[in-house]
């Protein structure tokens, strides 16, 4: 597989550009007790240049999600008795997916049969780009034969634990120990774009493989992955290919983490600090 040594450039924004040109991002996220995950992904997408961001979340947490950031809009979805998105939300989501350029799905969702049904439905939609993270991946791993059902352009962002759950749904052989070999085999079997998170995150699809050089151990904190999900979705919405968006997002996310750690130290770093450092990280490009 071709090894990529350099990150792609950030697209130039035309002087007469308007918000509709810079991507409509739909974030499907959150559940009772996990409102922050949805908000982190949404705010990260805004800080990464998305023109419009809407967060679709269970109706019971809508007010909490909306209170975090006035610049994104929110959409209430039907929920089950545990505060997770229910199967009754499927028709609403179908309309919203069609109206947006990219969908980020998974932060704080929880796991259920209804959510697996929704994810199976979404990955089968052609002409759709989905960024799957967190419980989006945990639900996906329980959908039998999901690579054969996939028609959407799929970007998956597992950490090692999530990859450990996802791999058996793709291949019966043991997962390769080497991270680059694992990434190469996974994208060959699934025809997806992969960000395998961790120290030296590996980004790959069939067009090439990139090993990231930014980031630090302070980023190993709850919500950091939700931020990355928002950054990836925003860059896809601005017209980058899936691979270029994944590479650039991973680089910028790590760069923001390094900037935040230089100010606050690694021990005190939290996910919102990474968002706060995104402007300087993008400026450094």
C-alpha positions as semicolon CSV with decimal commas, in nm:
position;residue;x (nm);y (nm);z (nm)
1;X;0,000;0,000;0,000
2;X;0,125;0,349;-0,087
3;X;0,268;0,532;0,213
4;X;0,173;0,899;0,241
5;X;0,436;1,123;0,399
6;X;0,271;1,465;0,385
7;X;-0,062;1,597;0,503
8;X;-0,297;1,754;0,245
9;X;-0,352;2,131;0,241
10;X;-0,653;2,305;0,386
11;X;-0,884;2,431;0,109
12;X;-0,882;2,805;0,043
13;X;-1,206;2,981;0,133
14;X;-1,321;3,213;-0,149
15;X;-1,378;3,578;-0,054
16;X;-1,742;3,560;-0,165
17;X;-1,811;3,229;0,007
18;X;-2,123;3,168;0,214
19;X;-2,209;2,915;0,484
20;X;-2,381;2,680;0,241
21;X;-2,049;2,629;0,060
22;X;-1,860;2,506;0,364
23;X;-2,058;2,198;0,449
24;X;-2,380;2,101;0,620
25;X;-2,290;1,861;0,901
26;X;-2,545;1,645;1,079
27;X;-2,431;1,503;1,414
28;X;-2,640;1,209;1,543
29;X;-2,529;1,159;1,900
30;X;-2,606;1,157;2,268
31;X;-2,827;0,973;2,515
32;X;-2,936;1,026;2,874
33;X;-2,621;1,114;3,068
34;X;-2,413;1,164;2,751
35;X;-2,524;1,505;2,627
36;X;-2,167;1,634;2,638
37;X;-2,049;1,390;2,372
38;X;-2,294;1,533;2,120
39;X;-2,200;1,889;2,209
40;X;-1,825;1,825;2,177
41;X;-1,863;1,678;1,829
42;X;-2,088;1,962;1,718
43;X;-1,870;2,242;1,851
44;X;-1,556;2,080;1,707
45;X;-1,721;2,075;1,364
46;X;-1,796;2,446;1,393
47;X;-1,440;2,525;1,502
48;X;-1,315;2,326;1,203
49;X;-1,492;2,540;0,947
50;X;-1,830;2,373;0,891
51;X;-2,083;2,617;0,753
52;X;-2,384;2,467;0,928
53;X;-2,405;2,209;1,206
54;X;-2,718;2,040;1,336
55;X;-2,722;1,795;1,626
56;X;-2,994;1,530;1,623
57;X;-3,029;1,384;1,971
58;X;-3,290;1,223;2,200
59;X;-3,560;1,472;2,289
60;X;-3,492;1,433;2,662
61;X;-3,143;1,588;2,637
62;X;-3,217;1,846;2,368
63;X;-3,219;2,147;2,601
64;X;-2,892;2,042;2,760
65;X;-2,721;1,991;2,424
66;X;-2,852;2,325;2,296
67;X;-2,721;2,507;2,605
68;X;-2,357;2,422;2,528
69;X;-2,330;2,622;2,204
70;X;-2,565;2,873;2,038
71;X;-2,411;2,841;1,690
72;X;-2,539;2,491;1,607
73;X;-2,904;2,395;1,576
74;X;-3,069;2,093;1,734
75;X;-3,329;1,837;1,631
76;X;-3,526;1,627;1,884
77;X;-3,554;1,256;1,814
78;X;-3,788;0,996;1,958
79;X;-3,628;0,809;2,248
80;X;-3,671;0,484;2,436
81;X;-3,724;0,442;2,811
82;X;-3,348;0,456;2,873
83;X;-3,304;0,787;2,693
84;X;-3,150;0,646;2,374
85;X;-3,261;0,723;2,018
86;X;-3,545;0,486;1,929
87;X;-3,639;0,315;1,605
88;X;-3,922;0,566;1,560
89;X;-3,659;0,827;1,469
90;X;-3,565;0,649;1,146
91;X;-3,793;0,845;0,911
92;X;-3,684;1,177;1,061
93;X;-3,319;1,082;1,022
94;X;-3,367;0,977;0,661
95;X;-3,497;1,325;0,573
96;X;-3,212;1,493;0,763
97;X;-2,939;1,279;0,608
98;X;-3,062;1,373;0,261
99;X;-3,046;1,743;0,352
100;X;-2,684;1,739;0,476
101;X;-2,344;1,682;0,316
102;X;-2,197;1,455;0,583
103;X;-2,320;1,270;0,891
104;X;-2,120;1,215;1,211
105;X;-2,274;0,934;1,416
106;X;-2,191;0,766;1,741
107;X;-2,066;0,983;2,030
108;X;-2,263;0,901;2,344
109;X;-2,532;0,700;2,159
110;X;-2,543;0,393;2,380
111;X;-2,618;0,050;2,236
112;X;-2,950;-0,113;2,150
113;X;-3,125;-0,319;1,887
114;X;-3,301;-0,006;1,761
115;X;-2,971;0,178;1,718
116;X;-2,825;-0,117;1,529
117;X;-3,130;-0,108;1,300
118;X;-3,079;0,264;1,238
119;X;-2,708;0,221;1,166
120;X;-2,773;-0,072;0,931
121;X;-3,023;0,149;0,751
122;X;-2,780;0,442;0,723
123;X;-2,476;0,248;0,603
124;X;-2,687;0,106;0,320
125;X;-2,771;0,453;0,184
126;X;-2,578;0,532;-0,136
127;X;-2,435;0,879;-0,197
128;X;-2,399;0,935;0,177
129;X;-2,083;1,000;0,380
130;X;-2,088;0,872;0,737
131;X;-1,825;0,928;1,006
132;X;-1,870;0,655;1,268
133;X;-1,716;0,672;1,614
134;X;-1,766;0,538;1,967
135;X;-2,102;0,362;2,009
136;X;-2,160;0,397;1,636
137;X;-1,876;0,146;1,601
138;X;-1,984;-0,069;1,895
139;X;-2,330;-0,107;1,741
140;X;-2,180;-0,165;1,395
141;X;-1,966;-0,451;1,528
142;X;-2,286;-0,641;1,615
143;X;-2,440;-0,612;1,266
144;X;-2,372;-0,938;1,088
145;X;-2,218;-0,896;0,744
146;X;-2,212;-0,517;0,759
147;X;-1,936;-0,474;0,497
148;X;-2,160;-0,643;0,240
149;X;-2,448;-0,411;0,331
150;X;-2,241;-0,094;0,309
151;X;-2,331;0,143;0,026
152;X;-2,243;0,467;0,205
153;X;-1,896;0,621;0,201
154;X;-1,784;0,516;0,548
155;X;-1,513;0,671;0,767
156;X;-1,453;0,478;1,090
157;X;-1,245;0,611;1,383
158;X;-1,187;0,331;1,638
159;X;-0,949;0,336;1,930
160;X;-0,776;-0,001;1,994
161;X;-1,058;-0,131;2,216
162;X;-1,323;-0,048;1,957
163;X;-1,111;-0,205;1,684
164;X;-1,087;-0,517;1,898
165;X;-1,467;-0,540;1,892
166;X;-1,497;-0,441;1,526
167;X;-1,238;-0,678;1,380
168;X;-1,428;-1,006;1,445
169;X;-1,724;-0,866;1,251
170;X;-1,495;-0,836;0,949
171;X;-1,255;-1,132;0,965
172;X;-1,228;-1,465;1,148
173;X;-0,850;-1,454;1,156
174;X;-0,679;-1,295;1,459
175;X;-0,615;-0,925;1,421
176;X;-0,255;-0,848;1,314
177;X;-0,043;-0,711;1,597
178;X;0,123;-0,451;1,375
179;X;-0,104;-0,145;1,351
180;X;-0,017;-0,061;0,989
181;X;-0,077;-0,419;0,878
182;X;-0,405;-0,422;1,070
183;X;-0,514;-0,099;0,900
184;X;-0,421;-0,225;0,554
185;X;-0,615;-0,549;0,597
186;X;-0,918;-0,378;0,749
187;X;-0,962;-0,123;0,470
188;X;-0,906;-0,389;0,205
189;X;-1,179;-0,608;0,355
190;X;-1,428;-0,329;0,422
191;X;-1,356;-0,063;0,156
192;X;-1,379;0,206;0,423
193;X;-1,153;0,489;0,536
194;X;-0,997;0,414;0,874
195;X;-0,848;0,627;1,150
196;X;-0,696;0,380;1,395
197;X;-0,645;0,605;1,695
198;X;-0,365;0,586;1,949
199;X;-0,003;0,692;1,967
200;X;0,092;0,739;1,603
201;X;-0,264;0,714;1,471
202;X;-0,282;0,525;1,142
203;X;-0,503;0,666;0,866
204;X;-0,575;0,448;0,565
205;X;-0,799;0,350;0,279
206;X;-0,725;0,177;-0,049
207;X;-0,556;0,492;-0,182
208;X;-0,282;0,498;0,080
209;X;-0,168;0,491;0,443
210;X;-0,047;0,773;0,669
211;X;0,103;0,758;1,020
212;X;0,032;1,071;1,223
213;X;0,305;1,251;1,414
214;X;0,109;1,497;1,633
215;X;-0,060;1,440;1,968
216;X;0,041;1,347;2,322
217;X;-0,069;1,122;2,613
218;X;-0,273;1,404;2,768
219;X;-0,526;1,350;2,489
220;X;-0,614;1,009;2,632
221;X;-0,920;1,156;2,801
222;X;-1,295;1,122;2,765
223;X;-1,439;1,324;2,477
224;X;-1,117;1,358;2,277
225;X;-1,248;1,115;2,015
226;X;-1,577;1,305;1,992
227;X;-1,378;1,615;1,901
228;X;-1,194;1,427;1,625
229;X;-1,528;1,306;1,485
230;X;-1,644;1,665;1,448
231;X;-1,321;1,775;1,282
232;X;-1,334;1,492;1,027
233;X;-1,696;1,565;0,939
234;X;-1,628;1,937;0,897
235;X;-1,341;1,876;0,655
236;X;-1,544;1,630;0,449
237;X;-1,816;1,893;0,430
238;X;-1,562;2,141;0,292
239;X;-1,490;1,915;-0,002
240;X;-1,188;1,708;0,098
241;X;-1,181;1,344;-0,002
242;X;-1,239;1,096;0,278
243;X;-0,869;1,009;0,300
244;X;-0,751;1,370;0,288
245;X;-1,010;1,476;0,547
246;X;-0,910;1,190;0,777
247;X;-0,538;1,268;0,747
248;X;-0,575;1,643;0,795
249;X;-0,825;1,604;1,080
250;X;-0,600;1,363;1,265
251;X;-0,302;1,595;1,223
252;X;-0,492;1,908;1,332
253;X;-0,659;1,729;1,624
254;X;-0,318;1,617;1,750
255;X;-0,168;1,959;1,688
256;X;-0,447;2,120;1,892
257;X;-0,379;1,870;2,169
258;X;-0,010;1,962;2,163
259;X;-0,093;2,334;2,181
260;X;-0,331;2,276;2,471
261;X;-0,077;2,060;2,655
262;X;0,191;2,327;2,616
263;X;-0,037;2,570;2,799
264;X;-0,200;2,347;3,057
265;X;0,018;2,038;3,088
266;X;-0,084;1,687;2,988
267;X;-0,234;1,589;3,322
268;X;-0,497;1,866;3,324
269;X;-0,589;1,841;2,954
270;X;-0,956;1,776;2,874
271;X;-1,149;1,752;2,548
272;X;-1,286;2,106;2,555
273;X;-0,926;2,234;2,574
274;X;-0,858;2,063;2,241
275;X;-1,152;2,249;2,084
276;X;-1,026;2,577;2,228
277;X;-0,687;2,515;2,064
278;X;-0,828;2,426;1,721
279;X;-0,816;2,784;1,587
280;X;-0,442;2,809;1,655
281;X;-0,387;2,459;1,515
282;X;-0,557;2,554;1,189
283;X;-0,367;2,882;1,176
284;X;-0,042;2,689;1,207
285;X;-0,116;2,514;0,877
